[in-house]
């Protein structure tokens, strides 16, 4: 068993490496494993149904994680794990996650390949910018969709006419406004108790995010927050501080990973391995309950 505070200890005591050297190591290690496991991308089948390929990508991603570990940007140290620790974390990973209250309570189940259980639908305009005067109506359109089990937030370009700047008082104001307006949108959609799987999109800093996650602003006990890794395979104390807070609350938490194809992750095959490796990062460093991956193309 490995606990959260052992992860923090390793972030302070693990092997030292410069960030640039780690970045290059990611690319080289991923490229070698692509060859070792004979992983090939077929542009004609962007979503392959080859079980053997899936197994090889998984094994290569696991091997990559064990070789690289996680890079802590605040200490320039590696957080390394054994295969036994990874297997323990997988064995005891959450099987269900519940969002919402009352008649809007919904449970996300663990689903296997070719599972006939209907998927859990998390509907969101996350990543989209929107003028603040259109914010409520935009996110309301997601909350009122009958298939939506939960919803979350777009990014408002301004709050009360002022731009949002990281690390400023305005960021705290924007985060609080974000939660208030999301719950307002839920009420307008006729679903006041629907779950919000990511309460704050308008802020990045920990203090602003945590200031907004209060019941008086509309946060429900089992709403949630995303914990994002930094590409590639990196964490910092801002993210880990959020994890500390969430460990002491009933809020749900999920991992957010955006490996960059064309960057240090390499081409599509290597990026797939880096993407898999991020899931182990989220499980072990952030103790997340589920994962949201969104590989990005550097040039698109």
N, C-alpha and C positions, 0 to 999 in steps of 0.2 A: 504493500500500500504506500502511496505517496500523497502527501497532503499539500495544500496550497502554500503553507509557510515553508515547506521544504523547497518548493519551486522558487520562492523568493530568496531563500538562502543560496540556492545554486546560482541565481542571477547575480549574486554578490561575490560568490567564491569560485564560480566555474572558470574554465580556461579563457584567457584573454585573447581577443583577436580584433584587429581594426575592422571597421565596418566595410570598407572597400574590399578588403581581403575576403571577408565573409560573402559579400555579393558575388565575387568571382568564383568562390568555392561552390555556391549554389548552382551556378551555370555549369561548371565542370562536372560536378557530381551527378546532376540530373542527366547530362548528355551521356555520361558513361553508363548509367542505368538504363537509358533508352536502348542502347546497343545490347547490353547484357540480357535484357528481357525481350528483345526483338519487338519493340513497340513501334507500330507504323500508323501514321494518320492517312485515312482515305477521305479525300475531299468530297467524294461522291456519297459517302455515308457519314455525315457529321455526328449522327447519334447511332453508333454501331450496336448491334444486338449479339455480339460475340462474347459468350461467357468466358472463354479462355482468355481473351484479350482483357476483359474486366479483371480477372484474377491476377494477370500479370501486371496490370497497371497498379492494382492495389498493393501487391507485394513489393513492387519497385518504389511506390510512394512510401511504404512503411520503412523500407531500407534507407531511403533518402532521409526520412525524418531521424532515424537512429544515427545516421552518419553526421547530419548537420546539427541536430538539436535546434534550439530556439535562440535567436540573438536578442539580447537585452541592450537597447540603444543607450540607456542611461549609464550603464556600467561597462559596456564593450565586452561583455562576457557571455559565454555560451551556457545555456541551460540544457544539460544532456540527460537522456533517459535510457534505461535498459529496455530490452524487449519484454521482459517480465512485467515491468511497470506499465508499458503500453497495453499489454494484454489484460492486466488487471483493470485498467481504466475502461477498456472496451467491455469487459465482462460486467462491470457494474455501472455502465452508462445508463442514463434514464431511458425508460421504455415508453413513457407517456409524458405529455405536458398539457396542462389545462389553462385555458384563458377564459375571460369573461365571467360575469356574475348572473345569477338568476336564470331566466329563460334563455339568455345568450351564452351560457356556459358551454364551451366546446373543448373537446379533448383531442389532441394530436397524437395518434398512435404510431408506434414503430411499424414501418411497412417493409416487407422483404421484396426482392425482385419478383415481378409478376404477381404481386399481392393483389387480391380482388377487393381488399378494403378500399373504399373511396378515399381519395387524397384529401388532406386538410388544406383548405384554401386560405392563404395569407395574401390579401389583396392590398397593394400599396403603390403609390407613385414615387417611392423613395428614389432619390437621385434627380428628380425633376424640380426645376425652379418654377416658382409661380408668384405673381404679384400678390402682396398681402391681402388686397381687397377681394381676391378670388380664392384665397386659401381655403376657407371653410367650404365653399361650394364644390371645390375640386375634391377634397378628401371625403366630403359627404357622398360623392358619387361612388366611391369605393365602399364606404360603410353600408350604403343602402343596397348594394348588389346582393341578391339572395344567396349566392354561393359563398359570400365572404364569411369565413369563420372568425377572422380577425381583420383589422386594417391598421395602417400606420400613416406616416406623414410624408408630404412633399417638403421642399425647402423653400421657405419664404425669402424673397429677395431683400425685403426690409421688414422692420417691425416698428409701427407707429411712425412710419416715414423715415426712419433712420437705418442706415446700413448696419449689418451685423459684423462685428470685428472680434476675432478670437482674443480671449484674455481681457476683455473690457467689461465694464458694468452692463453695456448693451447686450453682450452675449448672455448674461444671466437673465436679463429682461426677455430676450428672445426665446430662451428655453422655457421659461414660465409661460409666456404667451403661447408657445407651441402646444403645451399640454392642455391649457385652457381651451384653445381653439379646436383641438382634436375631440375633446369631450363635447364641445358645442356642436361639432359636426355629427357626432354620434346621436345626440338628441334630435338634431334636425332630420336625421335619417330614420327616426322612429325606433332606434336601437340604442337607448341610453347606456345599457350595460355591456355592449359588445366589447370584447377584448381588444386592446391596442398592443401589438407585439413589439413595437419600438416607439417609446413615448417621445423621444427627443431626436429630431433631425436638425434643428436650428442651432445646435451648439456642439462644440468638440471638446472643450476643456471639462475636466471632471467636476470642478466646483459649480459650473453653470448647469451641467446635466443633473447633478444631485439636488441642486436647489429646486429644480422643477418637479421632481418626482415626489409630489406630496398630494395627499388625499384632497386637501382643500382646493387644489387646482384641477382635480378631475382624475387623478391616477387611482386605479383600482388595485387591490392587493395582489392580484395575479396578472397585471399588465407586465410589460417587459421592456428590455433594453438590449440593443446589439453591442457586442464587444468586438471591436475590429482589430485584426492583426494588421501590421504594416508590411507591405511587399518588400522583399520576400522573406517570410519566416521570422518576423521580428515582432517584439513587444516593447513597450516602454512603461514607465511608472504611471503615466496618465491612465493607460488601459488597466493596469493592475490595481490602481486605486479604485476604479469603478468595480472591479471584481471583488475587492474587499467589502465595499458597501453592499453589493448584491448578495454576498454570502450571509449577511445579517438581516436580510429582508425576505419577504415572500414573493418578490418580483421574479419573473422568469428572465432567463438570459440565453442569448444565442450568439454563435460565432459568425463573424462577417469576414470573408476572405476574398481578395481580388488580385490573384496573381496576374502578372502582366506579360502576355505573349509578345515577344519581340524585345523584351528587356532582359534582365538577368535570368529570368526563368527559361529563356530560349524559345524554341519553336513550339508547335502545338503538342507534340509528344511530351517534351520535357515540361511544358506548362501543366499538362495533365498530372504529371507526377508531383509537381510542386503544389498543385491544388489539393491532391489527396493528402500530402504531408501536412497542410494547414489544418486539416480536420483533427489530427492528433494534437497539434498546438492548442486548438480551442478546447479540446477535452481536458488536457492536462494542465495548461496554464490558466485558463479562464473558468474551467469547470462548467462549460456551457451544456445546455440540455438538447440543443439541436443546432444545425449548421446551415448557413446561407452562403453559397459560393457563387462568385460572378467573375470568372476569368475575363480579362480585358485585352483588347488588341491595341498595342502601342500606337499604331498608325491609323486607327479608325475610331 
